Amino acid sequence: MTEPAPRWQTLTGEPGWSRLLAAARRSLERTGGSLAGAVSLTAPTEAERLVVIGVTGAHRSSAATRLRVPLAEVDSYLQQAYGAGLLAVLAAAAPLRDRTAEIRDQAAAREAVLTVASSSKYAGTQWYEQWLASLRRDGWLARVARTGVPFAAVVRALDALPVDGEPLPVFADRVLHDPKALADGVVRGLVLRALAAWQGTAVPGNRAQERALWESVGLVPDDLASQVLVLGLPASGGLLGRWLTEAAEARVPLRVTLHQLRLASLTLPVDEIFVCENPAVLRAAVGLAPRARPLICTEGVPSVAAHQLLSAAPAETVIRWRNDFDWPGVRITTAALARYPRALPWRMSVQDYAAAGGSGPALLGEPATTGWDPTLAAAMRAAGRAVMEERLVDLLLTDLRSS
């Protein structure tokens, strides 16, 4: 027959003792096991009042709303009554934690993560520091430190970016030695958060937004999902070249995938290509029959497919690029002008912004510079309003209309 456990081993479950011992546990875990302090019980029950009287040897009125008990007296009482001190009684229910040591270890772990972060080639850049600040603010840094997430893998992935049309699994295998390393999990989430800061956009909330972020740094999650919308752009080269030419002649918009673009080399026999951000502009341009200047729509951040198509243009082809007058749009335009030597801003001047009235939605996010027209960024900050391309449709169609 099994012997019943000594009573001191079950005191933590007794009504008169449970709150007192729980408070004692919190104090001991916080102070590394010191018995020098005291604990208090507010609104004590009758059972708790009697226990405190027994522990302290002093009468406590039934009208008392708060009872204070030195831990040394609790320990002494338990030793005398049960032959087991306070530490032993608490440990019988659950091991005591050394929260001071835990806090110290967690702080050291956070510092180790920050040391790894500081080794990145992007350390010190505005977007990178904003990303790290968001990890601190949202508790991600503490989670990474606490759970042992391989933060070095996150930094290695970021340091290897951008790339030029590399499949995501191939990149993950090359850089992280695991083709599925960025398919799911915390590392993927942290990298996407970093890319959102890099591109000046919100953290993605769905797969389509995630795909756009991957493609913004040249990674291809799916060469069928990477697409670009095209109107009036003739081409030669393979099946796609014929499709583009026929669609251009018929003034029919064509959605082109990266998979199609990789089937055969294209040549684009045009001296000028216009690039817009919003499909509404391209849809309106369909009506410019029978002919209009070639137009590509990025639908936000340019996909790898968009860049692949533009790379088929001759070196002398002028690319006229525009985006919405908001901070992400400004950043995309800046990147495009840097990427394509023959690229020029299209209706992206301070005059174009002012002409639109500045009555759009509020400007959100971190402000950006406008190197092609520094007065534009200043005007946008002063107005505090974004201007979407749809406000400029009539003006843009005038530019697209062939003479």
C-alpha positions as CSV (number, residue, x, y, z in Angstrom):
1,M,0.0,0.0,0.0
2,T,1.4,3.4,-1.0
3,E,2.2,5.7,1.9
4,P,0.4,9.1,1.7
5,A,2.6,12.1,1.0
6,P,3.6,14.2,4.0
7,R,1.3,17.1,4.5
8,W,3.9,19.7,3.8
9,Q,4.2,18.4,0.3
10,T,0.5,19.4,-0.4
11,L,0.3,22.7,1.5
12,T,0.3,24.7,-1.8
13,G,-3.1,23.3,-2.5
14,E,-4.7,24.1,0.9
15,P,-7.1,27.1,1.0
16,G,-5.3,28.8,3.9
17,W,-1.9,28.4,2.4
18,S,-2.2,28.5,-1.4
19,R,-2.2,32.3,-1.9
20,L,0.5,32.8,0.7
21,L,2.8,30.2,-0.8
22,A,2.1,31.5,-4.3
23,A,3.2,35.0,-3.2
24,A,6.3,33.5,-1.5
25,R,7.2,31.7,-4.8
26,R,7.0,34.9,-6.8
27,S,9.2,36.7,-4.3
28,L,11.8,33.9,-4.1
29,E,12.0,33.5,-7.8
30,R,12.4,37.2,-8.3
31,T,15.1,37.6,-5.7
32,G,17.1,34.4,-6.3
33,G,15.7,32.6,-3.2
34,S,16.2,35.3,-0.6
35,L,14.2,35.0,2.6
36,A,14.9,38.6,3.6
37,G,11.6,40.0,2.1
38,A,8.0,39.8,3.1
39,V,4.7,39.1,1.2
40,S,1.2,40.5,1.7
41,L,-2.3,39.1,1.3
42,T,-5.1,41.5,0.4
43,A,-8.7,40.8,1.4
44,P,-7.6,37.7,3.3
45,T,-10.0,34.9,3.9
46,E,-10.7,33.5,7.4
47,A,-8.5,30.5,6.6
48,E,-5.7,32.7,5.5
49,R,-6.0,34.9,8.6
50,L,-5.7,31.9,10.9
51,V,-2.6,30.6,9.0
52,V,-0.9,34.0,9.3
53,I,-1.7,34.1,13.0
54,G,-0.1,30.6,13.4
55,V,3.0,31.6,11.4
56,T,3.6,35.0,13.1
57,G,2.3,34.2,16.6
58,A,0.5,37.5,16.6
59,H,-3.3,38.2,16.5
60,R,-4.7,39.6,13.3
61,S,-8.1,41.2,13.4
62,S,-10.8,39.8,11.2
63,A,-11.4,43.3,9.9
64,A,-7.8,43.5,8.5
65,T,-7.8,44.1,4.7
66,R,-4.1,43.4,4.3
67,L,-1.8,40.9,6.1
68,R,2.0,41.2,5.8
69,V,4.1,38.1,6.5
70,P,8.0,38.0,6.6
71,L,9.3,35.1,4.6
72,A,11.8,34.2,7.3
73,E,8.9,33.6,9.7
74,V,7.1,31.4,7.1
75,D,10.3,29.4,6.7
76,S,10.8,29.1,10.5
77,Y,7.2,28.0,11.1
78,L,7.3,25.3,8.4
79,Q,10.6,24.0,9.7
80,Q,9.2,23.7,13.2
81,A,5.8,22.4,12.2
82,Y,6.7,20.0,9.4
83,G,10.5,19.6,9.3
84,A,10.7,21.1,5.9
85,G,11.5,24.8,5.1
86,L,9.8,27.1,2.7
87,L,12.0,26.2,-0.3
88,A,11.3,22.5,0.1
89,V,7.6,23.1,0.4
90,L,7.5,25.1,-2.8
91,A,9.8,22.8,-4.7
92,A,7.5,19.8,-3.9
93,A,4.8,21.5,-6.1
94,A,7.1,22.7,-8.9
95,P,10.8,23.6,-9.2
96,L,11.6,27.2,-8.3
97,R,12.8,29.4,-11.2
98,D,15.7,31.8,-10.9
99,R,14.1,34.7,-12.7
100,T,17.0,36.9,-12.1
101,A,19.3,34.5,-13.9
102,E,16.7,34.0,-16.6
103,I,16.5,37.8,-17.2
104,R,20.3,38.0,-17.3
105,D,20.4,35.1,-19.7
106,Q,17.7,36.6,-21.9
107,A,19.5,39.9,-22.0
108,A,22.7,38.1,-23.1
109,A,20.8,36.2,-25.7
110,R,19.3,39.5,-27.1
111,E,22.8,41.0,-27.2
112,A,24.0,38.0,-29.1
113,V,21.2,38.4,-31.7
114,L,22.1,42.1,-32.0
115,T,25.7,41.2,-32.5
116,V,24.8,38.9,-35.4
117,A,22.5,41.7,-36.8
118,S,25.4,44.2,-36.7
119,S,27.5,41.9,-38.9
120,S,25.2,42.4,-41.9
121,K,26.4,44.5,-44.8
122,Y,23.1,46.4,-44.5
123,A,23.7,47.4,-40.8
124,G,23.4,51.1,-40.4
125,T,21.1,51.6,-43.4
126,Q,17.8,53.3,-42.6
127,W,15.5,50.4,-43.6
128,Y,17.7,47.8,-41.7
129,E,17.7,49.8,-38.5
130,Q,13.9,50.4,-38.8
131,W,13.5,46.7,-39.1
132,L,15.5,45.9,-36.0
133,A,13.6,48.6,-34.1
134,S,10.3,47.0,-35.1
135,L,11.6,43.6,-33.8
136,R,12.4,45.2,-30.5
137,R,9.1,47.1,-30.3
138,D,6.9,44.1,-31.3
139,G,8.6,41.6,-29.0
140,W,10.2,39.6,-31.9
141,L,13.7,40.2,-30.7
142,A,12.9,38.7,-27.3
143,R,11.2,35.8,-29.0
144,V,14.2,35.1,-31.2
145,A,16.5,35.3,-28.2
146,R,14.2,33.1,-26.1
147,T,13.5,30.3,-28.7
148,G,16.9,30.2,-30.3
149,V,15.7,31.1,-33.8
150,P,18.8,30.9,-36.2
151,F,19.0,34.6,-36.7
152,A,22.3,34.2,-38.5
153,A,20.3,32.5,-41.3
154,V,18.1,35.6,-41.6
155,V,21.2,37.9,-41.9
156,R,22.8,35.5,-44.5
157,A,19.7,35.6,-46.6
158,L,19.4,39.4,-46.5
159,D,23.1,39.8,-47.3
160,A,22.7,37.6,-50.4
161,L,20.0,39.9,-51.8
162,P,19.1,41.3,-54.2
163,V,19.4,38.6,-56.9
164,D,18.2,38.6,-60.5
165,G,15.4,36.2,-61.1
166,E,16.5,33.3,-59.0
167,P,13.9,30.7,-57.9
168,L,13.3,31.0,-54.2
169,P,14.1,27.3,-53.4
170,V,17.3,27.5,-55.4
171,F,18.3,30.6,-53.5
172,A,17.5,29.0,-50.1
173,D,19.5,25.9,-51.0
174,R,22.5,28.0,-52.2
175,V,22.5,30.4,-49.2
176,L,21.0,28.5,-46.3
177,H,21.7,24.9,-47.5
178,D,18.1,23.9,-47.4
179,P,15.7,24.5,-50.3
180,K,12.7,24.7,-47.9
181,A,14.4,27.1,-45.5
182,L,12.2,30.0,-46.7
183,A,9.1,28.0,-47.5
184,D,7.6,28.5,-44.0
185,G,8.5,29.3,-40.4
186,V,10.0,32.1,-38.4
187,V,13.1,32.6,-40.6
188,R,10.8,33.2,-43.6
189,G,8.7,35.6,-41.5
190,L,11.6,37.6,-40.3
191,V,13.1,37.9,-43.8
192,L,9.7,39.1,-45.2
193,R,9.5,41.7,-42.4
194,A,12.9,42.9,-43.3
195,L,12.0,43.1,-47.0
196,A,8.9,45.1,-46.1
197,A,11.1,47.6,-44.3
198,W,13.5,47.6,-47.3
199,Q,10.7,48.3,-49.8
200,G,8.9,50.8,-47.5
201,T,5.7,48.7,-47.5
202,A,3.5,47.0,-44.8
203,V,4.3,43.6,-43.6
204,P,2.5,41.2,-46.1
205,G,-0.8,39.8,-45.0
206,N,-1.4,37.3,-47.8
207,R,0.5,35.1,-50.3
208,A,0.1,37.6,-53.1
209,Q,1.7,40.4,-51.1
210,E,4.5,38.0,-50.0
211,R,5.1,37.0,-53.6
212,A,5.4,40.7,-54.5
213,L,8.0,41.2,-51.8
214,W,10.1,38.3,-52.9
215,E,10.0,39.5,-56.4
216,S,11.0,43.0,-55.3
217,V,14.5,41.6,-54.6
218,G,14.6,39.3,-57.6
219,L,13.4,36.1,-56.0
220,V,10.9,34.0,-57.9
221,P,8.5,31.9,-55.8
222,D,6.6,30.7,-58.9
223,D,7.5,31.6,-62.5
224,L,3.8,31.2,-63.5
225,A,2.7,33.6,-60.7
226,S,5.3,36.2,-61.7
227,Q,3.4,38.2,-64.4
228,V,3.4,41.6,-66.2
229,L,0.5,43.3,-68.0
230,V,1.3,44.5,-71.5
231,L,-0.4,46.6,-74.1
232,G,0.7,47.6,-77.6
233,L,4.2,46.1,-77.4
234,P,5.3,44.2,-80.5
235,A,8.1,41.7,-80.2
236,S,9.9,39.0,-82.1
237,G,11.1,35.7,-80.8
238,G,9.2,32.4,-80.4
239,L,5.6,31.9,-79.6
240,L,5.4,34.8,-77.1
241,G,6.9,37.2,-79.6
242,R,4.1,36.3,-82.0
243,W,1.5,36.6,-79.3
244,L,2.7,40.1,-78.2
245,T,2.8,41.3,-81.8
246,E,-0.7,40.1,-82.6
247,A,-2.0,41.5,-79.3
248,A,-0.4,44.9,-80.0
249,E,-2.0,45.0,-83.5
250,A,-5.4,44.2,-82.0
251,R,-5.0,46.5,-79.0
252,V,-5.7,43.6,-76.6
253,P,-4.0,43.6,-73.2
254,L,-1.8,40.5,-72.6
255,R,-0.7,39.2,-69.3
256,V,2.7,37.6,-69.7
257,T,4.3,35.1,-67.3
258,L,7.9,34.7,-66.4
259,H,7.6,31.1,-67.6
260,Q,6.6,32.3,-71.1
261,L,9.4,34.9,-71.1
262,R,12.0,32.2,-70.5
263,L,10.8,30.0,-73.4
264,A,12.7,32.0,-76.0
265,S,14.7,35.2,-76.3
266,L,12.7,38.2,-77.2
267,T,13.5,41.4,-79.2
268,L,11.4,44.5,-78.7
269,P,11.7,46.7,-81.8
270,V,10.6,49.9,-80.2
271,D,12.4,53.1,-79.3
272,E,10.2,54.0,-76.3
273,I,8.3,52.1,-73.6
274,F,6.0,53.6,-71.0
275,V,5.6,52.0,-67.6
276,C,2.7,52.7,-65.2
277,E,1.6,51.2,-61.9
278,N,-2.1,50.8,-62.0
279,P,-4.2,48.6,-64.4
280,A,-6.8,51.3,-64.7
281,V,-4.4,53.4,-66.7
282,L,-3.7,50.5,-69.1
283,R,-7.4,49.7,-69.4
284,A,-8.1,53.3,-70.4
285,A,-5.3,53.2,-72.9
286,V,-7.0,50.3,-74.7
287,G,-9.3,52.8,-76.2
288,L,-6.5,54.6,-78.0
289,A,-7.2,52.8,-81.2
290,P,-5.9,52.0,-83.6
291,R,-2.4,52.7,-82.2
292,A,-0.7,54.0,-79.1
293,R,2.8,53.9,-77.6
294,P,3.8,50.6,-75.9
295,L,2.7,50.4,-72.2
296,I,3.7,48.0,-69.4
297,C,1.8,47.9,-66.1
298,T,3.7,46.7,-63.1
299,E,0.6,46.5,-60.8
300,G,2.7,47.7,-57.9
301,V,6.2,46.5,-57.2
302,P,7.7,45.4,-60.5
303,S,7.8,41.6,-60.8
304,V,10.7,39.6,-62.1
305,A,8.6,39.1,-65.2
306,A,8.4,42.8,-65.7
307,H,12.1,43.2,-65.4
308,Q,12.7,40.2,-67.7
309,L,10.5,41.8,-70.4
310,L,12.2,45.2,-70.1
311,S,15.6,43.6,-70.4
312,A,14.7,42.5,-73.9
313,A,14.5,46.1,-75.0
314,P,17.4,47.5,-77.1
315,A,20.0,49.6,-75.2
316,E,18.8,52.7,-76.9
317,T,15.1,52.2,-76.0
318,V,13.9,55.0,-73.6
319,I,11.8,53.8,-70.7
320,R,9.4,56.3,-69.3
321,W,8.5,55.3,-65.8
322,R,6.0,56.4,-63.3
323,N,4.2,55.3,-60.1
324,D,1.7,56.7,-57.7
325,F,2.7,59.8,-55.8
326,D,3.2,58.0,-52.5
327,W,6.3,57.0,-50.7
328,P,6.4,53.3,-51.9
329,G,5.8,54.7,-55.5
330,V,8.6,57.1,-55.1
331,R,11.0,54.4,-54.0
332,I,10.0,52.1,-56.9
333,T,10.6,54.9,-59.4
334,T,14.0,55.7,-57.8
335,A,15.0,52.0,-58.1
336,A,13.8,51.9,-61.7
337,L,15.8,54.9,-62.7
338,A,18.9,53.4,-61.1
339,R,18.4,50.0,-62.8
340,Y,17.7,51.2,-66.3
341,P,20.2,53.8,-67.7
342,R,17.8,55.0,-70.3
343,A,14.9,55.4,-67.9
344,L,13.2,58.7,-67.4
345,P,10.5,59.8,-64.9
346,W,7.1,60.1,-66.6
347,R,4.8,62.7,-65.2
348,M,6.6,62.5,-61.9
349,S,7.5,66.2,-61.4
350,V,6.4,68.5,-58.6
351,Q,4.2,70.3,-61.2
352,D,2.4,67.1,-62.1
353,Y,1.8,66.5,-58.4
354,A,0.5,70.0,-57.8
355,A,-1.7,69.9,-60.8
356,A,-3.5,66.8,-59.4
357,G,-4.7,68.9,-56.5
358,G,-3.0,67.0,-53.6
359,S,-6.4,65.8,-52.4
360,G,-5.8,62.1,-52.3
361,P,-5.4,59.8,-49.2
362,A,-3.0,60.6,-46.5
363,L,0.7,59.9,-47.1
364,L,1.7,56.9,-44.9
365,G,5.1,55.4,-44.1
366,E,8.6,56.6,-44.1
367,P,9.3,59.6,-46.5
368,A,11.6,59.0,-49.4
369,T,13.8,61.2,-51.5
370,T,13.1,62.2,-55.2
371,G,16.5,62.6,-56.7
372,W,15.1,63.4,-60.2
373,D,13.2,66.4,-58.7
374,P,14.1,67.1,-55.0
375,T,11.2,69.7,-54.7
376,L,8.7,66.9,-55.3
377,A,9.5,65.1,-52.0
378,A,9.3,68.4,-50.2
379,A,5.9,69.2,-51.7
380,M,4.6,65.8,-50.8
381,R,5.7,66.2,-47.2
382,A,4.1,69.6,-47.0
383,A,0.8,68.5,-48.5
384,G,0.7,65.2,-46.7
385,R,-1.4,63.7,-49.4
386,A,-0.8,60.9,-52.0
387,V,-2.0,61.2,-55.6
388,M,-2.9,58.0,-57.4
389,E,-2.3,57.5,-61.1
390,E,-6.1,57.5,-61.8
391,R,-6.2,61.2,-61.1
392,L,-3.8,61.7,-64.0
393,V,-5.4,59.4,-66.6
394,D,-6.4,62.0,-69.1
395,L,-2.9,63.5,-69.0
396,L,-1.2,60.1,-69.3
397,L,-3.4,59.1,-72.3
398,T,-2.4,62.3,-74.0
399,D,1.3,61.1,-73.7
400,L,0.4,57.6,-74.9
401,R,-1.5,58.7,-78.0
402,S,0.6,58.1,-81.1
403,S,0.8,61.0,-83.6
